[in-house]
Amino acid sequence: MKGGAREILRLFGKGVADVKTTPTPIRTGKEGLPSAVVFVDYEHWYISLNNNYGIRPNIKAWFEDLQKRVNVKEVLFFADFSHKNLAEEIGRIRPFTNKIIDTRSPTGTQKDFTDFIILDNIYQKALMADDTEAFILFSGDGHFSSVTSFLKNIYGKEVGIYAIKGCFSRQLQETSTWYVSLPNEEDIYGLYYQKIFEYLKSEENKKNKSLPTYGKCAEALSKNKRLERKKIFAALDKLIYDGVLSKRSINGQGISAKDALFVDWELAIKKELL
């Protein structure tokens, strides 16, 4: 860590007054939006989302929401990419930024350096980027509440926070200018769509297949304790309404099925549901 940043950590890393705030309204359009640099703790995002909801980060939807709030100048993703699952995510991150920082320990120890490296980068950017009006952080870790207080109260910056529900420090929320808790309803339904398509694909691949039906699909998915029965039906109905699934009554050639489900896989890909 550079000397100036270290001195700021010493002076302001503790004891900066917390200010209770509420989220600001979403602003649309580039004009009038504050220029922003974005710091993403991808370990928090990926692991918290997977452990609590069984889904992967929807990077595209998040980035679109981010662009409605700020004029994005730079985005940095941080994680220990030595973990296999996280390493596989690099290809999904790269369309949005080439600033992907691997925080694995240089000595091979298990110590987590991610938070420290993010803090170092935030303080250095605060010292060197006077033209940056907003700092955006994706993390729910309360350890970042001191730096968010410093940025907002000492440097007068707008501070936005994204984090995962259930893994979001209340203190960090209160020290931000605005915050967003994820996943949203659209992300949650992404899990249901994923499970529906997995079931239908497995039925298509069976040698002695019987046509999958609306009822059989709902019954099979209901066995998954992470899925709510009401939302299973809602997800099926939404896919049918959007034309991704079609429901037909089929009889003949030794195969009979009431309300058989058929998938328009091309449309599912086009809508980025797969």
For each residue, the residues with C-beta under 8 A, 3 or more apart:
1: 5 6 9 120 123 124
2: 5 6 124 127
3: 6 7
4: 7 8 127
5: 1 2 8 9 120 123 124 127
6: 1 2 3 9 10
7: 3 4 10 11
8: 4 5 11 12 13 123 126 127 150
9: 1 5 6 12 13 119 123
10: 6 7 13
11: 7 8
12: 8 9 15 16 146 149 150 154
13: 8 9 10 146 147 150
14: 146
15: 12
16: 12 146 149 150 153 154
17: 149 153
18: 145 149 171 174 175
19: 149 152 153 174 175
20: 174
21: 174 175 176 177 178
22: 178
23: 178 179 180
24: 27 177 178
25:
26: 65 68 69
27: 24 32 33 68 69
28: 68
29: 32 33
30: 33 71
31:
32: 27 29
33: 27 29 30 69 70 71
34: 70 71 133 134 158
35: 70 71 73 131 132 133 134
36: 70 71 72 73 132 133 134 135 136 158 160
37: 73 74 75 76 125 129 132 134 135 136
38: 66 70 72 74 75 76 136 137 138
39: 76 78 118 121 122 135 136 137 138 139
40: 45 75 76 77 78 137 138 139
41: 44 45 78 79 114 115 118 137 138 139 141
42: 45 46 57 77 78 79 86 89 93 138
43: 46 47 78 79 80 86 114
44: 41 47 48 138 139 140 141 163 164 167
45: 40 41 42 48 49 57 138 162 164
46: 42 43 49 50 56 57 79 85 86 89
47: 43 44 50 51
48: 44 45 51 52 140 163 164 166 167
49: 45 46 52 53 55 56 57 164 182 183
50: 46 47 53 54 55 56 85
51: 47 48
52: 48 49 164 165 166 167
53: 49 50 183 187 188 191 226
54: 50 191 226
55: 49 50 58 183 187 188 190 191 194
56: 46 49 50 89 92
57: 42 45 46 49 62 89 92
58: 55 61 62 183 186 187 190
59: 62 63 92 93 96
60: 63 64 96 272
61: 58 64 65 186 187
62: 57 58 59 65 66 138 162 182
63: 59 60 66 67 72 75 96
64: 60 61 67 68
65: 26 61 62 68 69 180
66: 38 62 63 69 70 72 136 162
67: 63 64 70 72
68: 26 27 28 64 65
69: 26 27 33 65 66 136 160 178
70: 33 34 35 36 38 66 67 134 136 158 160
71: 30 33 34 35 36
72: 36 38 63 66 67 75
73: 35 36 37 132
74: 37 38 97 99
75: 37 38 40 63 72 96 97 99
76: 37 38 39 40 97 99 100 101 121
77: 40 42 93 97 99 100 101
78: 39 40 41 42 43 101 103 114 117 118 121
79: 41 42 43 46 83 86 89 101 102 103 114
80: 43 83 86 102 103 104 105 112 113 114
81: 86 87 89 90 100 102 104
82: 86 87 102 104
83: 79 80 86 87
84: 87 88
85: 46 50 88 89
86: 42 43 46 79 80 81 82 83 89 90
87: 81 82 83 84 90
88: 84 85 91
89: 42 46 56 57 79 81 85 86 92 93
90: 81 86 87 93 94 100
91: 88 94
92: 56 57 59 89 95
93: 42 59 77 89 90 96 97 100
94: 90 91 97 98 100
95: 92
96: 59 60 63 75 93
97: 74 75 76 77 93 94 100
98: 94
99: 74 75 76 77
100: 76 77 81 90 93 94 97
101: 76 77 78 79 117 121
102: 79 80 81 82
103: 78 79 80 112 113 114 117
104: 80 81 82 113
105: 80 108 109 110 111 113
106:
107:
108: 105
109: 105
110: 105
111: 105
112: 80 103 115
113: 80 103 104 105 116 117
114: 41 43 78 79 80 103 117 118
115: 41 112 118 119 139 141 143 144
116: 113 119 120
117: 78 101 103 113 114 120 121
118: 39 41 78 114 115 121 122 137 139 144
119: 9 115 116 122 123 143 144 147
120: 1 5 116 117 123 124
121: 39 76 78 101 117 118 124 125
122: 39 118 119 125 126 135 137 147 151
123: 1 5 8 9 119 120 126 127 147
124: 1 2 5 120 121 127 128
125: 37 121 122 128 129 132 135
126: 8 122 123 129 132 135 150 151 155 157
127: 2 4 5 8 123 124
128: 124 125
129: 37 125 126 132
130:
131: 35
132: 35 36 37 73 125 126 129 135 157
133: 34 35 36 157 158
134: 34 35 36 37 70 157 158 159 160 177
135: 36 37 39 122 125 126 132 148 151 157 158 159 160
136: 36 37 38 39 66 69 70 159 160 161 162
137: 38 39 40 41 118 122 144 148 159 160 161 162
138: 38 39 40 41 42 44 45 62 161 162 163
139: 39 40 41 44 115 118 144 161 163 172
140: 44 48 161 163 164 167 168 169 172
141: 41 44 115 144 169 172
142: 145 169 170 171 172
143: 115 119 146
144: 115 118 119 137 139 141 147 148 169 172
145: 18 142 148 149 169 171 172 174 175
146: 12 13 14 16 143 149 150
147: 13 119 122 123 144 150 151
148: 135 137 144 145 151 152 159 161 172 175 176
149: 12 16 17 18 19 145 146 152 153 154 175
150: 8 12 13 16 126 146 147 153 154 155
151: 122 126 135 147 148 154 155 157 159
152: 19 148 149 155 156 157 158 159 175 176 177
153: 16 17 19 149 150 156
154: 12 16 149 150 151
155: 126 150 151 152
156: 152 153
157: 126 132 133 134 135 151 152
158: 34 36 70 133 134 135 152 177 178
159: 134 135 136 137 148 151 152 175 176 177
160: 36 69 70 134 135 136 137 176 177 178 179 180
161: 136 137 138 139 140 148 172 173 176 178 179 180
162: 45 62 66 136 137 138 179 180 182
163: 44 48 138 139 140 167 168 169 172 179 180 181 182
164: 44 45 48 49 52 140 167 168 181 182 183
165: 52 168 181 182 183
166: 48 52
167: 44 48 52 140 163 164
168: 140 163 164 165 172 173 179 181
169: 140 141 142 144 145 163 172 173
170: 142 173 174
171: 18 142 145 174 175
172: 139 140 141 142 144 145 148 161 163 168 169 175 176 179
173: 161 168 169 170 176 179
174: 18 19 20 21 145 170 171
175: 18 19 21 145 148 149 152 159 171 172
176: 21 148 152 159 160 161 172 173 179
177: 21 24 134 152 158 159 160
178: 21 22 23 24 69 158 160 161
179: 23 160 161 162 163 168 172 173 176
180: 23 65 160 161 162 163
181: 163 164 165 168
182: 49 62 162 163 164 165 187
183: 49 53 55 58 164 165 186 187 188 190
184: 187 188
185: 188 189
186: 58 61 183 189 190
187: 53 55 58 61 182 183 184 190 191
188: 53 55 183 184 185 191 192 231
189: 185 186 192 193 231 234 235 238
190: 55 58 183 186 187 193 194 273
191: 53 54 55 187 188 194 195 226 227
192: 188 189 195 196 221 227 231 232 234 235
193: 189 190 196 197 235 239 273
194: 55 190 191 197 198
195: 191 192 198 199 221 224 227
196: 192 193 199 200 217 221 232 235 236 239 245
197: 193 194 200 201 263 268 273 274
198: 194 195 201 202
199: 195 196 202 203 212 217 220 221
200: 196 197 203 204 212 217 261 263
201: 197 198 204 205
202: 198 199 205 206
203: 199 200 206 209 210 211 212
204: 200 201 209 212
205: 201 202 209
206: 202 203 209 210
207:
208:
209: 203 204 205 206
210: 203 206 255 257
211: 203 250 255 257 260 261
212: 199 200 203 204 216 217 257 260 261
213: 216 217 257 258 259 260 261
214: 217 218 236 247 259 261
215: 218 219 259
216: 212 213 219 220
217: 196 199 200 212 213 214 220 221 236 261
218: 214 215 221 222 229 232 233 236
219: 215 216 222 223
220: 199 216 217 223
221: 192 195 196 199 217 218 224 227 232
222: 218 219 227 229 232
223: 219 220
224: 195 221 227
225:
226: 53 54 191
227: 191 192 195 221 222 224 231 232
228: 231 232
229: 218 222 232 233
230: 233 234
231: 188 189 192 227 228 234 235
232: 192 196 218 221 222 227 228 229 235 236
233: 218 229 230 236 237
234: 189 192 230 231 237 238
235: 189 192 193 196 231 232 238 239
236: 196 214 217 218 232 233 239 240 245
237: 233 234 240 241
238: 189 234 235 241 242
239: 193 196 235 236 242 244 245 273
240: 236 237 243 244 245 246 247
241: 237 238
242: 238 239 267 271
243: 240 246 264 267
244: 239 240 263 264 267 268 271 273
245: 196 236 239 240 261 262 263 264
246: 240 243 261 262 264
247: 214 240 259 260 261 262
248: 259 260 262
249: 257 258 259 260
250: 211 255 256 257 258 260
251: 255 256 257
252: 255 256
253:
254:
255: 210 211 250 251 252
256: 250 251 252
257: 210 211 212 213 249 250 251 260
258: 213 249 250
259: 213 214 215 247 248 249
260: 211 212 213 247 248 249 250 257
261: 200 211 212 213 214 217 245 246 247
262: 245 246 247 248
263: 197 200 244 245 268
264: 243 244 245 246 267 268
265: 268 269 274
266: 269 270
267: 242 243 244 264 270 271
268: 197 244 263 264 265 271 273 274
269: 265 266 272 273 274
270: 266 267
271: 242 244 267 268
272: 60 269
273: 190 193 197 239 244 268 269
274: 197 265 268 269
